[in-house]
Amino acid sequence: MTGSLTQPDLGQVRTWLQEIPDPEVPAVSVMDLGIVREVRWENDELVVAITPTYSGCPATSVIALDIEAALRAKGLEHLRIERRLSPPWTTDWISEEGRRKLEAYGIAPPAERAGDSPSPFDRFLRKPLVVACPRCKSENTHRVSEFGSTPCKAQYQCRDCLEPFDYFKCI
């Protein structure tokens, strides 16, 4: 750290990371989404481990650069960003605050937990997933497309307020 012999504590670093928005959904931070998996000191080097929302996520490089730029702006010189693919990211890692922020932004958060999610074959045999409209809270909605603005979202429409919205799919 420039001009200082002390390292900021990890709580402070996590607070700084909470300020870094996701590049695809800027209403939530990389911490809210659970992309940051670990923050630790290895001697005088800060290590931030990130897990992409899926292995081919095009935003992963941008997220790594944003984290590095934000931490360097705080005076950290010795840092490393680790990319972890295992365990794979899951929507269960989205914080409750992140879920509230998604909904306030107009994106319905996952309606189920990954551990409770049925297989793709089971989806054909059960009732359609109930996704509440993030605007009017109506459950009278329907899926328009399996894919929304990004591969991790589906496009829905509310039958009551008629507004379209993205649903963050359970992964």
N, C-alpha and C positions, 0 to 999 in steps of 0.2 A: 504494500500500500504506500503510495507516494507520501513522503513527509511524515510517516508514522511507523513506529516499530510494532504497533499492536494491530491485531487482526480484528475486524468487526465480528461480533458474535453471530452465530448462525441464525438466530432469531431476527437480527437486523437484516441479514442478507435475504432471508425469506420475505421480509417486509418489502424490500426493494424489488424482489421478483414478483410480488403481488401487484406491482404497478405496471408490469409488462403485459400489454394486451395480446391476445391471440390475433394473428394477422387476418384470419378469415372471419372471426367473430369478435370484433374489438370490444364488445361489452363485457367480455370475460377475460380474466388474466390467465397466463400459462399455469399459475398456481391453482386457480379455480377449476381448470379443466383436468388437473392432475397430471399434466405433462411433465412437470418437474417431479422426479421420483426421489431424488436425494441431493442434499447439499452437505458437503463435508470439507474439512481442511485436511490436506495431506502435506504435513510440514508447513511450508509457507505458500502452498498452492491451493486455491479454492477450486473444488471440483463440483460441477453441477451436472447431475445425470438427468437426461430427458428421454422420454419414451414418446415416439410419434403416435398419433391417434390411429394410424395404420402404417404398415411398413413403406408404402409408396407415397405417403403424404407429401405433396409438393411444398407445404409450408414448413417442414422440419428445418430446412437450411435457414430460412428466414427467422424462425424462432431462435435457433442457435445464435445467429448473428445479432438479433435484438437483445438476447440475454447478455452476450459478450459486450455489446456497446453500452448497455445500461450499467453493467457492473464496472466497466472501465471508466465510465463517467463518474462513478462513485469513488474512483481512485484505486481500484484493484488492478494490479499489474499482472500478477501471476494467477492465471485461471485457466481451467480446462473444461470444455463441454464434452461430456460422454454421451453417446447415443446408445440407448438400450432397446433391444427388440424383445427381450425376454425378462420378465413375463410380458406378454403383449398388453397394450393399453386396453382398458375397458371403460365403458361409460359409468361403471360403478365408482370410478376414481373422481368423477366430477363432484365437487363439494356441494353441500346444501346451498351455500351462498352462490356458487356457480349456477346451480339449477334455478335459483330465484332470478339471477341476472339474465340468464337465457330467456326465461319467460317474459321478463320485463322488456327485453329487446325484441320480442315477437317470435321467438323460436320455442316451440314446445320441447321441454326436456324429456329425456327417456321416460316412458310410462311404466317400465318394468326394470328389474335388476337383471344383469347379465346371467347370474346364476339361476334365475327363475325363467329365463327366456326359453321358449320351446324351440325345437329344431325347426328348420325351414319346412320339413314335411308335416310337422304337427300344426303349423300355421294354416294349412289347407283344411284341416279337420276341425278347427275350432272357430269360435266367433272372431270376427275381425278385432284387431287391437283398438281399444278405446283411447283416443288421443284428444285431450281437452284443448280447445282453442285458447291460445295464450292471450287473446284480446278480450273476448267476452266470457271465457271459461265454460262455454257450452261443450258438451260431449257429443253433440250432433254434428260430427265431422266425418269426412271420408278422404281416403288417400287418392290423390290425383296421379301421382307418379312415385315409383319406388326410389327415385333419385331426385334430390332437390338441388340447391345451389352448389353443394359439394357432395361427394359420394357418401359421406357419413350422415347425410340428411335425406329425408323423404319429403315430398311436397304434398300438403294436405289443404283442404278447404273446409271452412265452417259453413254448415248449411243454414245457420241462424243469422250470423252477421255477414255472411258471404265472402269474408276475407280469406285470401290464400295465406298459408304460413308454412314454414319449414318445421319439420319434426326431427329432432336429433335422435337417430336410430340407436337402439340398444345394441351395443357391441360387446 
